[in-house]
Amino acid sequence: MNRKRFISFIENPNLLNSSSVDELNEIIDEFPFFQTAHLLLVKNFLSLNSIKYNKQLKISATYANDRAMLFHLINDDFISKEKEKTIDKKKNFEEIEITNDHQLLTFDFVINEKKETEQLPGLDIVSSYADLLESMNAEEPINEEQQSKKEKFANSTKIKKQKFLIDNFLQSNTRIVPKETHEENEDISKQSIEEDNDLITETLVRIYIKQGYYFKAIMAYEKLSLKYPEKSIYFANQIKKIKQIINSK
């Protein structure tokens, strides 16, 4: 895999296909600590609905410095396209002419042109890993000692919270289920009563729906409706749509 092709997968993960699996595996074999290759591989397995997805998800979570990035990537919330917003201050040029005894006096007031660039956090992944690909093409392996030092810096409060979110996700969604019977869905919805209400979000409900946990999704929407009464009408409509899906099966 060349640099241009790899960057195209980072910018648009939807380009991943069956042939890219082998290419990503080759990169991981050569550079086992390359977290971006691990993230793309788990995304690749997910898009192909592969039975290897769950195993790779746990592996990728181990190598990911930022597990929130992994969470958003597999839920189509992660955006790989770089965005840059530039604020330009236009040059103000004011010329004042004063005529006195046929003499012309000109005063120029110039505001220096400045450009301030604000780049969205977390979206410089393409440029940073492009540099890494340069070293790949030059056959320079990643220093494992430096990688180990970087991983130690992840022991902060913010990272712990992010790990808690992804660990909770892995525990509650350990396998992909194509279809579930009506009885299995009822059992899952009963178990959802024991879940912590503070952990229920609309993103989590969408995950339930994608994996076929319709009754669990309904219970979650009911809890969200109690938690956010101002959105109760919206949640009621979502519950109605889920019931229509169940009745159509």
C-alpha positions as CSV (number, residue, x, y, z in Angstrom):
1,M,0.0,0.0,0.0
2,N,1.4,3.4,-1.0
3,R,1.1,6.6,1.0
4,K,-1.6,8.1,-1.2
5,R,-3.8,5.1,-0.9
6,F,-3.4,4.9,2.9
7,I,-4.2,8.6,3.3
8,S,-7.4,8.2,1.2
9,F,-8.6,5.5,3.7
10,I,-8.0,8.0,6.5
11,E,-9.9,10.8,4.8
12,N,-12.7,8.5,3.7
13,P,-13.1,5.1,5.5
14,N,-16.0,4.2,3.2
15,L,-13.3,3.4,0.6
16,L,-12.3,0.3,2.7
17,N,-13.1,-3.0,1.0
18,S,-12.1,-6.6,1.0
19,S,-8.7,-6.0,-0.7
20,S,-7.7,-3.3,1.9
21,V,-7.9,-5.9,4.7
22,D,-4.8,-7.7,3.5
23,E,-3.0,-4.4,2.9
24,L,-3.7,-3.1,6.4
25,N,-2.6,-6.5,7.9
26,E,0.7,-6.2,6.1
27,I,1.2,-2.7,7.6
28,I,0.3,-3.9,11.1
29,D,2.7,-6.9,10.8
30,E,5.5,-4.5,10.0
31,F,4.5,-1.8,12.5
32,P,2.5,-3.4,15.3
33,F,2.2,-0.2,17.3
34,F,0.7,1.8,14.4
35,Q,-2.7,2.7,16.0
36,T,-4.2,4.2,12.9
37,A,-3.7,1.0,11.0
38,H,-5.5,-0.8,13.8
39,L,-8.4,1.7,13.8
40,L,-8.8,1.4,10.0
41,L,-8.7,-2.4,10.2
42,V,-11.5,-2.7,12.7
43,K,-13.5,-0.2,10.6
44,N,-12.8,-2.4,7.6
45,F,-14.1,-5.5,9.4
46,L,-17.2,-3.6,10.5
47,S,-18.0,-2.4,7.0
48,L,-17.6,-6.0,5.7
49,N,-19.7,-7.5,8.6
50,S,-16.7,-9.8,9.3
51,I,-16.7,-12.4,12.1
52,K,-13.2,-11.1,12.9
53,Y,-14.7,-7.7,13.9
54,N,-15.2,-8.3,17.6
55,K,-11.7,-9.8,18.1
56,Q,-10.1,-6.9,16.2
57,L,-12.2,-4.3,18.2
58,K,-10.6,-5.5,21.4
59,I,-7.1,-5.4,19.9
60,S,-7.6,-1.9,18.5
61,A,-8.9,-0.7,21.8
62,T,-5.7,-1.9,23.4
63,Y,-3.5,0.0,20.9
64,A,-5.6,3.2,20.8
65,N,-4.2,6.1,22.7
66,D,-7.6,7.8,22.4
67,R,-10.4,5.3,22.7
68,A,-13.0,8.1,22.1
69,M,-11.6,8.2,18.5
70,L,-12.3,4.5,18.1
71,F,-15.8,4.9,19.5
72,H,-16.7,7.6,17.0
73,L,-15.0,5.8,14.1
74,I,-17.1,2.6,14.5
75,N,-20.3,4.6,14.9
76,D,-19.8,6.8,11.9
77,D,-19.3,9.8,14.3
78,F,-15.6,10.0,13.5
79,I,-14.8,12.7,10.7
80,S,-11.5,12.1,9.0
81,K,-11.6,15.2,6.5
82,E,-9.4,18.1,7.6
83,K,-11.2,21.4,8.0
84,E,-9.6,24.8,8.5
85,K,-11.3,28.1,9.2
86,T,-9.3,31.2,8.3
87,I,-10.3,34.6,9.6
88,D,-8.8,37.4,7.5
89,K,-8.7,41.0,8.6
90,K,-9.0,43.1,5.6
91,K,-6.5,45.9,5.0
92,N,-8.0,49.3,5.8
93,F,-6.5,52.0,3.7
94,E,-7.7,55.5,4.4
95,E,-6.4,58.4,2.4
96,I,-7.1,61.9,3.5
97,E,-6.4,64.8,1.2
98,I,-6.0,68.3,2.5
99,T,-5.6,71.1,0.0
100,N,-3.9,74.3,1.3
101,D,-2.4,76.9,-1.1
102,H,-2.3,74.3,-3.9
103,Q,-0.4,71.8,-1.7
104,L,-1.6,68.3,-1.4
105,L,-1.0,66.4,1.9
106,T,-1.7,62.7,2.0
107,F,-2.0,60.7,5.2
108,D,-1.9,56.9,5.0
109,F,-3.2,54.7,7.9
110,V,-2.6,51.0,7.3
111,I,-3.7,48.2,9.5
112,N,-1.4,45.3,9.1
113,E,-2.8,42.2,7.5
114,K,-3.0,39.3,9.8
115,K,-4.3,35.8,9.4
116,E,-5.5,33.7,12.2
117,T,-6.0,30.0,11.6
118,E,-8.1,27.9,13.8
119,Q,-7.9,24.2,13.2
120,L,-10.4,21.8,14.7
121,P,-8.8,19.6,17.4
122,G,-8.2,15.9,16.5
123,L,-8.4,16.6,12.7
124,D,-4.6,16.8,12.1
125,I,-4.4,13.0,11.9
126,V,-3.8,13.0,8.2
127,S,-0.7,15.2,8.3
128,S,0.7,13.5,11.4
129,Y,0.4,10.0,10.0
130,A,1.6,11.2,6.6
131,D,4.9,11.9,8.2
132,L,4.8,8.4,9.7
133,L,4.2,6.9,6.2
134,E,7.3,8.7,5.0
135,S,9.3,6.6,7.5
136,M,7.4,3.5,6.4
137,N,8.5,4.0,2.8
138,A,12.1,4.6,4.0
139,E,11.9,1.3,5.9
140,E,12.5,2.9,9.3
141,P,10.7,1.0,12.1
142,I,8.9,2.8,14.9
143,N,10.9,3.0,18.1
144,E,9.1,0.8,20.6
145,E,10.6,2.5,23.6
146,Q,9.2,5.9,22.4
147,Q,5.8,4.3,21.8
148,S,5.9,2.9,25.3
149,K,6.6,6.4,26.8
150,K,3.7,7.9,24.8
151,E,1.3,5.3,26.2
152,K,2.3,6.1,29.8
153,F,1.2,9.7,29.3
154,A,-2.4,8.4,28.7
155,N,-2.8,7.9,32.4
156,S,-4.8,11.1,33.0
157,T,-8.4,11.8,34.2
158,K,-9.7,12.6,30.8
159,I,-8.3,9.5,29.2
160,K,-9.7,7.4,32.1
161,K,-13.2,8.7,31.4
162,Q,-12.8,8.0,27.7
163,K,-11.6,4.4,28.5
164,F,-14.6,4.0,30.7
165,L,-17.0,4.8,27.9
166,I,-15.4,2.4,25.4
167,D,-15.0,-0.4,28.0
168,N,-18.7,0.0,28.9
169,F,-19.5,-0.2,25.2
170,L,-17.4,-3.4,24.7
171,Q,-19.0,-5.1,27.7
172,S,-22.5,-4.4,26.6
173,N,-21.9,-5.1,22.9
174,T,-19.5,-8.0,22.6
175,R,-20.8,-9.4,19.4
176,I,-22.6,-8.6,16.1
177,V,-26.1,-10.1,16.0
178,P,-27.6,-10.1,12.5
179,K,-31.1,-10.9,13.7
180,E,-32.7,-11.8,17.1
181,T,-35.9,-13.5,17.9
182,H,-38.7,-11.7,19.7
183,E,-38.1,-13.6,22.9
184,E,-34.4,-12.6,23.0
185,N,-35.2,-8.9,22.5
186,E,-37.6,-9.1,25.5
187,D,-34.9,-10.5,27.7
188,I,-32.5,-7.8,26.7
189,S,-35.0,-5.0,27.4
190,K,-35.5,-6.4,30.9
191,Q,-31.8,-6.3,31.6
192,S,-31.6,-2.7,30.5
193,I,-33.6,-1.7,33.6
194,E,-30.5,-2.3,35.6
195,E,-28.4,0.1,33.5
196,D,-27.2,3.4,34.9
197,N,-29.4,6.1,33.6
198,D,-26.4,8.5,33.4
199,L,-24.8,6.3,30.8
200,I,-27.7,6.3,28.4
201,T,-27.3,8.6,25.4
202,E,-28.9,9.0,22.0
203,T,-25.7,7.6,20.5
204,L,-26.0,4.5,22.6
205,V,-29.6,4.0,21.6
206,R,-28.6,4.2,17.9
207,I,-26.1,1.5,18.6
208,Y,-28.9,-0.7,20.1
209,I,-31.0,-0.1,16.9
210,K,-28.1,-1.0,14.6
211,Q,-27.5,-4.3,16.4
212,G,-31.2,-5.2,16.5
213,Y,-31.8,-4.5,20.2
214,Y,-35.1,-2.9,19.5
215,F,-36.8,-3.4,22.9
216,K,-33.6,-2.2,24.7
217,A,-33.7,0.9,22.5
218,I,-37.3,1.5,23.4
219,M,-36.5,1.3,27.1
220,A,-33.6,3.7,26.7
221,Y,-35.8,6.2,24.9
222,E,-38.4,6.0,27.7
223,K,-35.6,6.8,30.2
224,L,-34.4,9.7,28.1
225,S,-37.9,11.0,27.9
226,L,-38.1,11.1,31.7
227,K,-34.7,12.7,31.9
228,Y,-35.4,15.3,29.2
229,P,-39.1,16.0,29.2
230,E,-38.7,18.9,26.8
231,K,-37.8,16.3,24.1
232,S,-40.5,13.8,25.0
233,I,-42.4,14.2,21.7
234,Y,-39.2,13.5,19.7
235,F,-38.5,10.4,21.8
236,A,-42.1,9.2,21.4
237,N,-41.8,9.4,17.6
238,Q,-38.6,7.4,17.7
239,I,-40.3,4.7,19.8
240,K,-43.1,4.6,17.3
241,K,-40.6,4.1,14.4
242,I,-38.9,1.2,16.3
243,K,-42.2,-0.5,16.9
244,Q,-43.0,-0.2,13.2
245,I,-39.7,-2.0,12.5
246,I,-40.6,-4.7,15.0
247,N,-44.1,-5.2,13.5
248,S,-42.7,-5.4,10.0
249,K,-40.4,-8.4,10.8
